[in-house]
Amino acid sequence: MEPSRVPRNPAPRLIFLLATLALTLAATGMLCGAIMSDHWEEISWDKKALAKENFTPTWYLDGQVAMLELFSGHKGHYFQPAFLVPMHGGIWTLCVSLTEDEIRLLAQIGFPQERCINYLTPDEAHEEIRATWQNRMQNLSISCSLVCLIILGSAVLVGFFGLCRHQISAVLVTGVMYLLAATFALFTLTIIHFKRAQDRGPRIIDGPEDGVVGGHVPKSILKARRFTTSWSLDFGWGGVTLCALASVAWILLSKIMRFSPIAAMIA
């Protein structure tokens, strides 16, 4: 008489499946949210540093915005007023960190009412003052982020197909695709970091006048600019980490499915 087989408990395998799906959802949402948001970096102005450069701007909105009127060299003539404003930017855009009401108030003293600059379709003035190498790095970051979004979207479809149709190869491919998404997201994060690496601190190069709206300013004023990273960058690093973990989980899931089909795991 053959001994009866005791069926293995499917609970651990089902828990692993649910954990993989939850990890995938978190990784996809966090990485997509980071790419689509515009708080990767923030630009502010140091009042003490401005004072050291012997500039005395007029401050508005409780010290948020400074206006400079610089002589053109001809008596009684000025350049167009330049505004030193706080800004926040992402992969796609660079925006003034002011509300619509604050921008309307500043418009009474000549402040342009454009709130954001789109890197995909920049205005001519901003294009002229932006360094060529930074343009290239910005375009590279946009390209890498677009590839990352395409891979994430494709991975979701392939993973859903693999689970529904019990296709082990599709599940394995999903793991590889999430690894690729993490790689391109890492490229994006690295490019965004090095795009500003030479602008941080007192050293000024021939770069863009981000943080300046209106007329041009002397390069010495840009020493008072401060670049800081913001929450989108943290989301990006978190998304890269979760994507790498999701990749490992999908690859392990394909190994588990080889011996335990999804139907048996759920039963």
C-alpha positions in Angstrom: 0.0 0.0 0.0 1.5 3.3 -1.1 1.8 6.0 1.5 -0.5 9.0 0.8 1.2 12.2 -0.2 0.6 15.2 1.9 0.1 18.3 -0.3 2.5 21.1 0.2 1.2 24.2 1.9 0.7 26.8 -0.9 0.5 29.7 1.6 4.3 30.7 1.4 4.2 30.7 -2.4 1.0 32.8 -2.5 2.5 35.2 0.0 5.6 35.6 -2.2 3.4 36.2 -5.2 1.4 38.9 -3.4 4.6 40.5 -2.1 6.1 40.5 -5.6 2.9 42.3 -7.0 3.0 44.8 -4.1 6.7 45.5 -4.6 6.1 45.9 -8.3 3.3 48.4 -7.8 5.3 50.4 -5.3 8.4 50.5 -7.6 6.4 51.5 -10.7 4.5 54.2 -8.9 7.5 55.7 -7.1 9.7 55.8 -10.1 7.0 57.2 -12.4 6.1 59.7 -9.8 9.7 60.8 -9.5 10.2 61.2 -13.2 6.9 63.1 -13.8 7.4 65.5 -10.8 9.4 68.7 -10.9 11.1 68.9 -7.5 14.4 67.2 -8.3 16.3 70.4 -7.4 15.6 73.7 -5.8 17.4 77.1 -6.5 17.6 79.7 -3.8 19.6 82.9 -3.2 22.0 83.7 -0.3 21.4 87.3 0.8 24.8 87.4 2.6 26.6 86.3 -0.5 24.8 89.0 -2.5 25.9 91.6 0.0 29.5 90.5 -0.3 29.3 91.1 -4.1 28.4 94.7 -3.3 24.9 94.4 -4.9 21.9 96.0 -3.1 18.8 94.5 -4.7 15.3 95.5 -3.8 13.5 92.6 -2.0 9.8 91.8 -2.4 7.4 89.2 -1.0 9.1 89.1 2.4 12.5 88.5 1.0 11.6 85.8 -1.5 12.4 87.8 -4.7 15.1 90.4 -5.4 15.0 92.9 -8.2 18.2 94.4 -9.7 18.4 97.4 -11.9 21.8 97.5 -13.5 23.3 100.6 -15.4 23.8 100.0 -19.1 26.8 102.4 -19.2 24.8 105.3 -20.7 23.6 108.0 -18.4 20.0 107.5 -17.5 19.6 104.2 -19.2 19.1 100.8 -17.5 19.1 97.2 -18.6 15.8 95.4 -18.3 15.3 94.7 -14.6 16.5 91.3 -13.5 14.7 89.3 -10.8 16.4 86.8 -8.6 13.8 84.2 -7.8 13.5 80.8 -6.1 12.9 78.0 -8.5 12.4 74.3 -8.6 13.0 72.0 -11.5 12.8 68.4 -12.7 13.7 66.4 -15.8 11.2 68.3 -18.0 10.6 71.7 -16.6 12.1 74.5 -14.5 9.5 76.5 -12.6 9.4 79.6 -10.4 8.6 78.7 -6.8 5.9 81.4 -6.5 2.1 81.2 -6.6 0.0 82.7 -9.4 -1.1 85.6 -7.1 2.5 86.4 -6.2 3.5 86.4 -9.9 0.6 88.8 -10.7 1.7 91.1 -8.0 5.3 91.1 -9.3 4.0 91.7 -12.8 3.2 95.3 -11.8 6.9 96.0 -11.5 7.9 94.3 -14.8 8.1 90.6 -13.8 7.4 88.2 -16.7 4.3 86.1 -16.1 5.7 82.9 -17.5 5.9 80.5 -14.6 7.7 77.5 -16.1 10.3 76.8 -18.8 9.9 73.5 -20.6 13.2 71.9 -21.5 11.5 70.2 -24.6 10.4 73.6 -26.0 12.6 76.3 -24.4 12.2 79.9 -25.2 15.0 81.5 -27.3 16.3 83.7 -24.5 16.8 80.8 -22.2 18.3 78.7 -25.0 20.9 81.3 -25.7 22.2 81.6 -22.1 22.2 77.8 -21.4 25.5 76.1 -21.9 25.8 73.6 -24.7 27.1 70.8 -22.5 24.2 71.3 -20.0 21.7 71.2 -22.9 23.2 67.9 -23.9 23.0 66.5 -20.4 19.4 67.7 -20.0 18.5 66.0 -23.3 20.2 62.8 -22.2 18.3 62.8 -18.9 15.0 63.3 -20.8 15.9 60.4 -23.2 16.8 58.0 -20.3 13.7 58.9 -18.4 11.5 58.3 -21.5 13.1 54.9 -22.1 12.6 54.1 -18.4 8.9 54.9 -18.7 8.5 52.9 -21.8 10.2 49.9 -20.2 8.0 50.2 -17.1 4.8 50.3 -19.1 5.9 47.3 -21.2 7.0 45.3 -18.1 3.6 45.8 -16.6 1.9 44.4 -19.7 4.3 41.5 -20.1 4.1 40.6 -16.4 0.3 40.7 -16.4 0.3 38.4 -19.5 2.8 36.0 -17.9 0.7 35.6 -14.7 -2.6 35.3 -16.5 -1.4 32.8 -19.1 1.1 31.0 -16.8 4.0 31.9 -19.1 7.2 31.4 -17.2 9.3 33.0 -19.9 7.2 36.2 -19.8 7.6 36.3 -16.0 11.3 36.0 -16.4 11.4 38.7 -19.1 9.5 41.0 -16.7 12.3 40.6 -14.1 14.9 41.5 -16.7 12.8 44.5 -17.9 12.6 45.9 -14.3 16.3 45.6 -14.1 16.7 47.6 -17.3 14.2 50.2 -15.9 16.4 50.5 -12.8 19.5 50.9 -14.9 18.1 53.7 -17.1 16.6 55.4 -14.0 20.1 55.3 -12.5 21.5 57.0 -15.6 18.9 59.7 -15.2 19.8 60.3 -11.5 23.5 60.4 -12.3 23.1 62.9 -15.1 20.8 65.2 -13.0 23.5 65.1 -10.3 26.4 66.0 -12.5 24.5 68.6 -14.4 24.7 70.9 -11.4 27.9 69.5 -9.8 30.0 72.4 -11.2 27.4 75.0 -10.4 27.3 74.2 -6.7 29.5 76.3 -4.3 31.4 79.4 -5.2 32.9 78.2 -8.5 30.9 79.7 -11.4 31.4 78.5 -15.0 29.8 79.7 -18.2 26.5 78.1 -17.5 22.8 79.1 -17.6 21.4 81.8 -15.4 18.8 79.6 -13.8 17.2 81.5 -11.0 17.3 84.7 -12.9 14.2 86.0 -14.7 14.3 89.1 -17.0 17.6 90.7 -17.9 21.1 89.3 -17.8 23.2 89.7 -14.6 27.0 89.7 -14.0 28.5 86.2 -13.5 29.6 87.3 -10.0 26.0 87.5 -8.8 25.6 83.8 -9.6 28.0 83.0 -6.7 25.0 83.7 -4.4 23.0 80.9 -6.0 22.4 77.7 -4.0 21.4 74.4 -5.5 19.8 71.8 -3.2 18.2 68.5 -4.0 14.5 67.9 -3.2 12.0 65.1 -2.6 11.7 63.9 -6.2 15.4 62.9 -6.2 14.7 60.8 -3.0 11.7 59.2 -4.8 14.0 58.4 -7.7 16.6 56.6 -5.6 13.8 54.8 -3.8 12.3 53.8 -7.1 15.6 52.5 -8.4 16.1 50.4 -5.3 12.5 49.0 -5.4 12.9 48.2 -9.2 16.0 46.2 -8.5 14.3 44.3 -5.7 11.2 43.8 -8.0 13.5 42.4 -10.7 14.9 39.8 -8.3 11.4 38.9 -7.1 10.1 38.3 -10.6 13.1 36.2 -11.5 12.6 34.1 -8.3 8.9 33.9 -9.1 9.7 32.4 -12.5 11.7 29.7 -10.8 8.9 29.0 -8.4 6.3 28.8 -11.2 8.5 26.2 -12.9 7.6 23.8 -10.1 4.3 25.3 -8.8 2.0 26.9 -11.4 0.0 29.9 -10.4 -3.2 28.0 -10.2 -1.6 25.6 -7.6 -0.2 28.6 -5.6 -3.7 30.2 -5.3 -5.6 26.9 -4.7 
